[in-house]
Amino acid sequence: MDNSVSAAAAAHSFGSADAHLSPDLRTPLRPDAFALSEEEKIAGIAEHFHEIMQLLGLDLNDDSLKGTPRRVAKMYVQEWFRGLDPKHRPEVKLFDNRYGYGQMLVEKDITVFSCCEHHFVPIMGKAHVAYLPGEHVVGLSKLNRVVQYYARRPQVQERLTRQIAEELKHSLQTENVAVLIEADHLCVMSRGVNDTSSSTLTAEYGGLFKEDSTLRAEFLRLLGK
């Protein structure tokens, strides 16, 4: 297949996967973001990271260092930034709410591991999500997978919080969604101000969670906030 055709198809695939997000919430990607295969990306990143290590003065003939460029490249493509690839977008399957559960459902302390897009160092923390079931409910693990899909990209926490909320609204077919993320940023802890005691909290409320302060307070109470 012609590279330009495959690149266009890949870009369309990503656009379709995140089409429900407003343009300002979509992760910034070039149209040719998926023109290269996974292995081609790993090879290219390894080559460039080899050069970075050379410029730092490291001896890449050392047994401990010689495999590092490819290890880093595989980590970026297959782990840290796997959420950039729409093939990893979780399929959120809904089930009939046969038992008539109508109270708030909260999934708390979901592990967040992301990466600051300004300095490419980790963001680590917890996400708490809630929704009000209607005619349908969702398998609990899918809530975790949605969080992880959007976290595994270069991110800012504000956009990550809203991406998760919008994805849940879209997938669960309800506006009644709440998302709260509390995280530590290594760009704050390990450089700059070197502050190891502060953390960052962001929240997004939709539907009744936004309109009803009592419901919002109950959500926070269940989280111990």
VENJOLIN-V500323 format. One line per field, one symbol per residue. ss: DSSP state (H for helix, E for strand, - for the rest). burial: + if it has 24 or more other ideal C-beta (glycine too) atoms within 12 Angstrom, else -. A space follows every 50 residues. Layout:
BEGIN
ss=???
burial=???
END
This chain:
BEGIN
ss=--HHHHHHHHHHHHHHH-----HHH------------HHHHHHHHHHHHH HHHHH------------HHHHHHHHHHHHH-HHH-HHH-----EEE---- ---EEEEEEEEEEEEE-----EEEEEEEEEEE---EEE-HHHHHHHHHHH H--EE-HHHHHHHHHHHHHHHH----EEEEEEEEEHHHH----------E EEEEE--HHHH-HHHHHHHHHH---
burial=---------+--++--++--+---+++-+---+++--+--++--++--++ --+--------------+++-++-+++-++++++++-+++-+-------- ---+++++-+-++++++--+-++++++++++++--+++---+++++++++ +++++++-++++++++++++++-+-++++++++++++++----------+ -++++++++-----++--++--+--
END
